[in-house]
Amino acid sequence: METGNNHPQPLPPLAPTFHLTGSAFQPDQPEQYRLTLELDGYFLKYTALHVASRRFEKVGRIELNQAAPAPWADAWKQLSLPGEAFASTHLILHNKAYTLVPQGLFDAGGINDYLNYHYGEDPQAMSQFMPLPVMNAVGVFRADRNLHAWALQHLPGGHIVHPMSILIESLLSLYKHEPKAQMFIHVRTGFIDVVVISNRALLLANSFECHSPEDHLYYVLFVMEQLALTPSETETALMGDILEGDALHLLMAQYLHHIRFEGRPLTIDYADPYRDIPAHQFFILHQEYLCAS
């Protein structure tokens, strides 16, 4: 895997809800496309990739209606896409209940036990798992039962994955030749996901709840302290819902001297509208395709 320009030109903030579609997109031929959705508690992001040409032709984001009983279903109706007709569908679910189990110790029959031990029981959720071949492990996570039932109905045959598995798998592959420790910070509303790798090994992968830029910085510096990393020397990459020049970026840049924005993969093609979005904001959606390829 490769990434492109790590220093994007500043772009204006995207609207909470937006849709960008390439001129070659053919909505009447969904069987030619791979649909991927990324869902957290605030937004539904999506991409449609033309399978034959390996080109992303549609991208967007919908702000969830928090007053709706099933916000994801309400957002899906706005898309007006036939989920069952796509070549394949993939649903990325953000959920704090996530753990890694070595492949040799993994027992599919005991996946509830892995999560109950760390997070306690949750009768409203069901356990899922995803192999991570690059580190010979399995990622175990939870999905809301109502959401899972909705996905089975509207995205039949779809694959449910956890974003932390995508981050770990893609970053270990991308930077397998880098001997020095590197930190990767994925920002989303209310949370920060932090991954640290060094010399082909995962040192840390964790999510922290944040309510201000200072919270984000606190957890970044806390992780660095725990791993004996130096803020002025550690290479740090940003991705997700953070923009060059915004309050969080400027605050982090005061303390992290080697900071950059992660680029988009160069092994995939992109329709023209992609020039209107910062590449790092859709890092997980882009890398999910490469991890599954």
C-alpha positions as a Markdown table, in Angstrom:
| # | Residue | x | y | z |
|---|---|---|---|---|
| 1 | Met | 0.0 | 0.0 | 0.0 |
| 2 | Glu | 1.1 | 3.5 | -0.7 |
| 3 | Thr | -0.2 | 6.9 | 0.4 |
| 4 | Gly | -0.2 | 10.1 | -1.5 |
| 5 | Asn | 0.6 | 13.7 | -0.6 |
| 6 | Asn | 0.9 | 14.0 | 3.2 |
| 7 | His | 0.6 | 17.8 | 3.2 |
| 8 | Pro | -2.8 | 18.6 | 1.6 |
| 9 | Gln | -3.6 | 22.2 | 0.6 |
| 10 | Pro | -6.0 | 23.7 | 3.2 |
| 11 | Leu | -9.6 | 23.2 | 2.1 |
| 12 | Pro | -12.8 | 24.8 | 3.7 |
| 13 | Pro | -14.6 | 22.7 | 6.2 |
| 14 | Leu | -17.1 | 20.3 | 4.6 |
| 15 | Ala | -20.8 | 20.6 | 5.4 |
| 16 | Pro | -22.1 | 18.2 | 8.0 |
| 17 | Thr | -24.1 | 16.5 | 5.2 |
| 18 | Phe | -22.7 | 16.4 | 1.6 |
| 19 | His | -22.7 | 14.2 | -1.4 |
| 20 | Leu | -20.1 | 14.2 | -4.2 |
| 21 | Thr | -20.6 | 12.1 | -7.3 |
| 22 | Gly | -18.3 | 11.5 | -10.3 |
| 23 | Ser | -19.6 | 12.0 | -13.8 |
| 24 | Ala | -19.0 | 8.3 | -14.6 |
| 25 | Phe | -21.2 | 7.0 | -11.8 |
| 26 | Gln | -24.0 | 4.9 | -13.0 |
| 27 | Pro | -26.8 | 4.7 | -10.4 |
| 28 | Asp | -28.8 | 2.3 | -12.5 |
| 29 | Gln | -26.0 | -0.3 | -12.5 |
| 30 | Pro | -25.2 | -0.8 | -8.7 |
| 31 | Glu | -23.9 | -4.3 | -9.4 |
| 32 | Gln | -20.7 | -2.7 | -10.8 |
| 33 | Tyr | -20.0 | -1.0 | -7.4 |
| 34 | Arg | -18.7 | -1.9 | -4.0 |
| 35 | Leu | -20.6 | 0.1 | -1.3 |
| 36 | Thr | -18.9 | 0.8 | 2.0 |
| 37 | Leu | -20.6 | 2.6 | 4.9 |
| 38 | Glu | -18.9 | 4.0 | 8.0 |
| 39 | Leu | -21.1 | 4.6 | 11.0 |
| 40 | Asp | -20.4 | 6.3 | 14.3 |
| 41 | Gly | -22.9 | 7.9 | 16.7 |
| 42 | Tyr | -23.0 | 11.2 | 14.8 |
| 43 | Phe | -22.4 | 10.6 | 11.0 |
| 44 | Leu | -22.8 | 8.0 | 8.3 |
| 45 | Lys | -20.0 | 8.2 | 5.7 |
| 46 | Tyr | -20.0 | 6.3 | 2.5 |
| 47 | Thr | -18.1 | 5.5 | -0.7 |
| 48 | Ala | -19.0 | 3.7 | -3.9 |
| 49 | Leu | -16.1 | 2.1 | -5.7 |
| 50 | His | -16.3 | 0.9 | -9.3 |
| 51 | Val | -15.0 | -2.6 | -9.0 |
| 52 | Ala | -13.6 | -3.1 | -12.5 |
| 53 | Ser | -11.6 | 0.2 | -12.6 |
| 54 | Arg | -10.8 | 0.3 | -8.9 |
| 55 | Arg | -12.1 | 3.9 | -8.9 |
| 56 | Phe | -14.0 | 5.7 | -6.1 |
| 57 | Glu | -16.9 | 7.4 | -7.9 |
| 58 | Lys | -19.2 | 8.5 | -5.0 |
| 59 | Val | -18.5 | 9.8 | -1.6 |
| 60 | Gly | -20.5 | 11.5 | 1.1 |
| 61 | Arg | -21.5 | 12.1 | 4.7 |
| 62 | Ile | -24.8 | 12.4 | 6.4 |
| 63 | Glu | -25.3 | 13.9 | 9.8 |
| 64 | Leu | -27.4 | 11.6 | 11.9 |
| 65 | Asn | -30.8 | 12.7 | 13.3 |
| 66 | Gln | -30.2 | 12.1 | 17.0 |
| 67 | Ala | -34.0 | 12.4 | 17.7 |
| 68 | Ala | -34.8 | 9.5 | 15.3 |
| 69 | Pro | -35.4 | 6.0 | 17.0 |
| 70 | Ala | -32.9 | 4.5 | 14.5 |
| 71 | Pro | -30.7 | 7.3 | 13.1 |
| 72 | Trp | -28.8 | 5.0 | 10.8 |
| 73 | Ala | -32.0 | 3.9 | 9.1 |
| 74 | Asp | -33.1 | 7.5 | 8.7 |
| 75 | Ala | -29.7 | 8.3 | 7.0 |
| 76 | Trp | -29.9 | 5.3 | 4.8 |
| 77 | Lys | -33.3 | 6.4 | 3.4 |
| 78 | Gln | -31.7 | 9.7 | 2.4 |
| 79 | Leu | -29.2 | 7.8 | 0.3 |
| 80 | Ser | -31.9 | 6.0 | -1.7 |
| 81 | Leu | -29.5 | 3.2 | -2.7 |
| 82 | Pro | -30.5 | -0.5 | -3.3 |
| 83 | Gly | -28.1 | -2.2 | -0.8 |
| 84 | Glu | -29.0 | -5.7 | -2.0 |
| 85 | Ala | -28.0 | -4.9 | -5.6 |
| 86 | Phe | -24.4 | -3.8 | -5.1 |
| 87 | Ala | -21.5 | -6.2 | -6.0 |
| 88 | Ser | -20.7 | -6.2 | -2.2 |
| 89 | Thr | -21.6 | -4.1 | 0.8 |
| 90 | His | -19.4 | -3.4 | 3.9 |
| 91 | Leu | -20.4 | -1.7 | 7.1 |
| 92 | Ile | -17.8 | -0.2 | 9.4 |
| 93 | Leu | -19.1 | 0.2 | 12.9 |
| 94 | His | -17.4 | 2.4 | 15.6 |
| 95 | Asn | -17.8 | 0.8 | 19.0 |
| 96 | Lys | -15.5 | 1.2 | 22.0 |
| 97 | Ala | -15.9 | -2.5 | 22.8 |
| 98 | Tyr | -12.9 | -3.9 | 20.9 |
| 99 | Thr | -10.0 | -6.3 | 21.8 |
| 100 | Leu | -7.3 | -8.3 | 20.1 |
| 101 | Val | -6.8 | -12.1 | 20.6 |
| 102 | Pro | -3.8 | -14.0 | 19.3 |
| 103 | Gln | -4.8 | -16.3 | 16.5 |
| 104 | Gly | -3.5 | -19.4 | 18.2 |
| 105 | Leu | -5.7 | -18.7 | 21.3 |
| 106 | Phe | -8.8 | -17.5 | 19.5 |
| 107 | Asp | -12.0 | -19.6 | 20.1 |
| 108 | Ala | -15.0 | -18.3 | 18.0 |
| 109 | Gly | -17.3 | -20.0 | 20.6 |
| 110 | Gly | -16.0 | -17.8 | 23.3 |
| 111 | Ile | -16.1 | -14.3 | 21.7 |
| 112 | Asn | -18.6 | -13.0 | 24.2 |
| 113 | Asp | -16.2 | -13.9 | 27.0 |
| 114 | Tyr | -13.3 | -11.9 | 25.5 |
| 115 | Leu | -15.5 | -8.7 | 25.6 |
| 116 | Asn | -17.3 | -9.4 | 28.8 |
| 117 | Tyr | -14.0 | -9.6 | 30.6 |
| 118 | His | -12.9 | -6.1 | 29.4 |
| 119 | Tyr | -16.2 | -4.3 | 29.1 |
| 120 | Gly | -18.8 | -6.2 | 31.1 |
| 121 | Glu | -21.9 | -7.8 | 29.6 |
| 122 | Asp | -24.2 | -5.9 | 27.1 |
| 123 | Pro | -27.4 | -7.7 | 26.3 |
| 124 | Gln | -28.2 | -5.0 | 23.6 |
| 125 | Ala | -25.1 | -6.0 | 21.6 |
| 126 | Met | -23.8 | -9.1 | 19.8 |
| 127 | Ser | -20.1 | -10.1 | 19.3 |
| 128 | Gln | -18.4 | -10.1 | 15.9 |
| 129 | Phe | -14.8 | -10.9 | 14.9 |
| 130 | Met | -12.4 | -10.1 | 12.1 |
| 131 | Pro | -9.0 | -11.8 | 11.4 |
| 132 | Leu | -5.9 | -9.6 | 11.2 |
| 133 | Pro | -3.5 | -11.7 | 9.2 |
| 134 | Val | -0.7 | -9.0 | 9.3 |
| 135 | Met | -0.3 | -9.6 | 13.0 |
| 136 | Asn | -1.6 | -13.1 | 13.3 |
| 137 | Ala | -4.5 | -12.0 | 15.6 |
| 138 | Val | -8.2 | -11.6 | 15.6 |
| 139 | Gly | -10.1 | -8.4 | 16.4 |
| 140 | Val | -13.3 | -9.0 | 18.5 |
| 141 | Phe | -15.9 | -6.3 | 18.8 |
| 142 | Arg | -19.6 | -5.6 | 19.4 |
| 143 | Ala | -22.4 | -4.5 | 17.2 |
| 144 | Asp | -25.8 | -3.2 | 18.4 |
| 145 | Arg | -28.4 | -5.9 | 17.9 |
| 146 | Asn | -31.0 | -3.6 | 16.3 |
| 147 | Leu | -28.4 | -2.2 | 14.0 |
| 148 | His | -27.2 | -5.7 | 13.1 |
| 149 | Ala | -30.8 | -6.8 | 12.3 |
| 150 | Trp | -31.2 | -3.7 | 10.1 |
| 151 | Ala | -28.0 | -4.5 | 8.3 |
| 152 | Leu | -29.2 | -8.0 | 7.6 |
| 153 | Gln | -32.3 | -6.7 | 6.0 |
| 154 | His | -31.0 | -3.8 | 4.0 |
| 155 | Leu | -27.4 | -5.0 | 3.3 |
| 156 | Pro | -27.9 | -8.7 | 2.8 |
| 157 | Gly | -24.6 | -10.5 | 2.5 |
| 158 | Gly | -22.8 | -7.4 | 3.8 |
| 159 | His | -19.7 | -7.6 | 5.9 |
| 160 | Ile | -19.5 | -5.9 | 9.3 |
| 161 | Val | -16.0 | -4.7 | 10.4 |
| 162 | His | -14.5 | -2.6 | 13.1 |
| 163 | Pro | -12.5 | 0.5 | 12.2 |
| 164 | Met | -9.7 | -0.3 | 14.7 |
| 165 | Ser | -9.0 | -3.5 | 12.8 |
| 166 | Ile | -8.8 | -1.5 | 9.6 |
| 167 | Leu | -6.4 | 1.0 | 11.2 |
| 168 | Ile | -4.1 | -1.7 | 12.7 |
| 169 | Glu | -4.1 | -3.8 | 9.5 |
| 170 | Ser | -3.5 | -1.0 | 7.1 |
| 171 | Leu | -0.9 | 0.9 | 9.2 |
| 172 | Leu | 1.2 | -2.2 | 9.9 |
| 173 | Ser | 1.2 | -2.9 | 6.2 |
| 174 | Leu | 1.9 | 0.7 | 5.1 |
| 175 | Tyr | 4.8 | 1.2 | 7.5 |
| 176 | Lys | 6.3 | -2.2 | 7.7 |
| 177 | His | 9.7 | -0.9 | 6.7 |
| 178 | Glu | 9.8 | 1.9 | 9.2 |
| 179 | Pro | 12.0 | 1.0 | 12.3 |
| 180 | Lys | 11.1 | 4.0 | 14.4 |
| 181 | Ala | 8.0 | 4.4 | 16.5 |
| 182 | Gln | 5.1 | 6.3 | 14.8 |
| 183 | Met | 1.9 | 7.5 | 16.2 |
| 184 | Phe | -1.4 | 7.7 | 14.2 |
| 185 | Ile | -4.3 | 9.8 | 15.5 |
| 186 | His | -7.8 | 9.3 | 14.1 |
| 187 | Val | -10.3 | 12.0 | 15.2 |
| 188 | Arg | -14.0 | 11.5 | 15.2 |
| 189 | Thr | -16.8 | 13.3 | 17.1 |
| 190 | Gly | -16.3 | 12.7 | 20.8 |
| 191 | Phe | -13.4 | 10.3 | 20.5 |
| 192 | Ile | -9.8 | 9.9 | 19.4 |
| 193 | Asp | -8.4 | 6.6 | 18.2 |
| 194 | Val | -4.6 | 6.2 | 18.8 |
| 195 | Val | -2.4 | 3.6 | 17.1 |
| 196 | Val | 1.3 | 3.3 | 17.7 |
| 197 | Ile | 3.6 | 1.0 | 15.7 |
| 198 | Ser | 7.3 | 0.4 | 15.7 |
| 199 | Asn | 9.5 | -2.0 | 13.7 |
| 200 | Arg | 6.5 | -4.0 | 12.3 |
| 201 | Ala | 4.9 | -4.4 | 15.7 |
| 202 | Leu | 1.8 | -2.9 | 17.3 |
| 203 | Leu | 2.7 | -1.1 | 20.5 |
| 204 | Leu | -0.8 | 0.3 | 21.3 |
| 205 | Ala | -4.3 | 0.7 | 19.8 |
| 206 | Asn | -6.9 | 2.4 | 22.0 |
| 207 | Ser | -9.8 | 4.8 | 21.8 |
| 208 | Phe | -10.4 | 7.7 | 24.3 |
| 209 | Glu | -13.5 | 9.8 | 24.9 |
| 210 | Cys | -12.8 | 13.5 | 24.3 |
| 211 | His | -14.8 | 16.7 | 24.7 |
| 212 | Ser | -12.3 | 19.4 | 23.8 |
| 213 | Pro | -9.1 | 19.9 | 21.9 |
| 214 | Glu | -7.3 | 19.8 | 25.3 |
| 215 | Asp | -8.7 | 16.3 | 26.0 |
| 216 | His | -7.3 | 15.1 | 22.7 |
| 217 | Leu | -3.9 | 16.5 | 23.4 |
| 218 | Tyr | -3.9 | 15.1 | 27.0 |
| 219 | Tyr | -4.5 | 11.5 | 25.8 |
| 220 | Val | -1.9 | 11.8 | 23.0 |
| 221 | Leu | 0.7 | 13.1 | 25.5 |
| 222 | Phe | -0.4 | 10.4 | 28.0 |
| 223 | Val | 0.2 | 7.6 | 25.5 |
| 224 | Met | 3.6 | 9.1 | 24.6 |
| 225 | Glu | 4.6 | 9.2 | 28.2 |
| 226 | Gln | 3.5 | 5.6 | 28.8 |
| 227 | Leu | 5.5 | 4.4 | 25.8 |
| 228 | Ala | 8.5 | 6.6 | 26.5 |
| 229 | Leu | 8.1 | 8.5 | 23.3 |
| 230 | Thr | 9.3 | 12.1 | 22.8 |
| 231 | Pro | 6.7 | 14.5 | 21.4 |
| 232 | Ser | 9.4 | 16.6 | 19.7 |
| 233 | Glu | 10.8 | 13.6 | 17.9 |
| 234 | Thr | 8.0 | 11.1 | 17.3 |
| 235 | Glu | 6.5 | 11.1 | 13.7 |
| 236 | Thr | 2.7 | 11.6 | 14.1 |
| 237 | Ala | 0.0 | 11.3 | 11.4 |
| 238 | Leu | -3.5 | 12.8 | 11.6 |
| 239 | Met | -6.6 | 11.5 | 10.0 |
| 240 | Gly | -10.4 | 11.7 | 10.4 |
| 241 | Asp | -12.4 | 14.7 | 11.3 |
| 242 | Ile | -9.5 | 17.2 | 11.8 |
| 243 | Leu | -8.5 | 20.0 | 9.3 |
| 244 | Glu | -5.3 | 21.8 | 8.7 |
| 245 | Gly | -5.5 | 25.0 | 10.7 |
| 246 | Asp | -8.4 | 24.2 | 12.9 |
| 247 | Ala | -8.2 | 24.5 | 16.7 |
| 248 | Leu | -7.2 | 20.9 | 17.4 |
| 249 | His | -4.5 | 20.8 | 14.7 |
| 250 | Leu | -3.0 | 24.1 | 15.9 |
| 251 | Leu | -2.9 | 22.9 | 19.5 |
| 252 | Met | -1.3 | 19.6 | 18.6 |
| 253 | Ala | 1.3 | 21.3 | 16.4 |
| 254 | Gln | 2.5 | 23.3 | 19.4 |
| 255 | Tyr | 3.6 | 20.0 | 21.1 |
| 256 | Leu | 4.1 | 17.6 | 18.3 |
| 257 | His | 7.0 | 18.8 | 16.1 |
| 258 | His | 6.7 | 16.1 | 13.4 |
| 259 | Ile | 3.1 | 16.1 | 12.5 |
| 260 | Arg | 1.5 | 15.5 | 9.1 |
| 261 | Phe | -1.8 | 14.5 | 7.5 |
| 262 | Glu | -2.1 | 11.0 | 6.2 |
| 263 | Gly | -2.7 | 10.8 | 2.4 |
| 264 | Arg | -5.0 | 8.7 | 0.3 |
| 265 | Pro | -3.8 | 5.4 | -1.3 |
| 266 | Leu | -2.2 | 5.8 | -4.7 |
| 267 | Thr | -3.1 | 2.3 | -5.8 |
| 268 | Ile | -6.7 | 3.3 | -6.3 |
| 269 | Asp | -8.2 | 5.8 | -8.7 |
| 270 | Tyr | -10.5 | 8.7 | -7.7 |
| 271 | Ala | -13.2 | 10.6 | -9.5 |
| 272 | Asp | -12.8 | 14.4 | -9.8 |
| 273 | Pro | -15.0 | 15.3 | -6.8 |
| 274 | Tyr | -12.5 | 13.7 | -4.5 |
| 275 | Arg | -10.3 | 16.8 | -5.1 |
| 276 | Asp | -12.8 | 18.7 | -3.0 |
| 277 | Ile | -12.3 | 16.7 | 0.2 |
| 278 | Pro | -9.2 | 16.3 | 2.4 |
| 279 | Ala | -7.8 | 12.8 | 1.7 |
| 280 | His | -7.2 | 12.0 | 5.4 |
| 281 | Gln | -10.9 | 12.5 | 6.3 |
| 282 | Phe | -11.9 | 9.2 | 4.6 |
| 283 | Phe | -8.8 | 7.2 | 5.5 |
| 284 | Ile | -10.7 | 4.3 | 7.0 |
| 285 | Leu | -13.1 | 4.0 | 4.1 |
| 286 | His | -10.3 | 3.9 | 1.6 |
| 287 | Gln | -8.2 | 1.5 | 3.6 |
| 288 | Glu | -11.1 | -0.9 | 4.2 |
| 289 | Tyr | -11.1 | -1.8 | 0.6 |
| 290 | Leu | -7.4 | -2.4 | 0.5 |
| 291 | Cys | -7.5 | -4.5 | 3.6 |
| 292 | Ala | -10.2 | -6.7 | 2.1 |
| 293 | Ser | -8.5 | -7.0 | -1.3 |
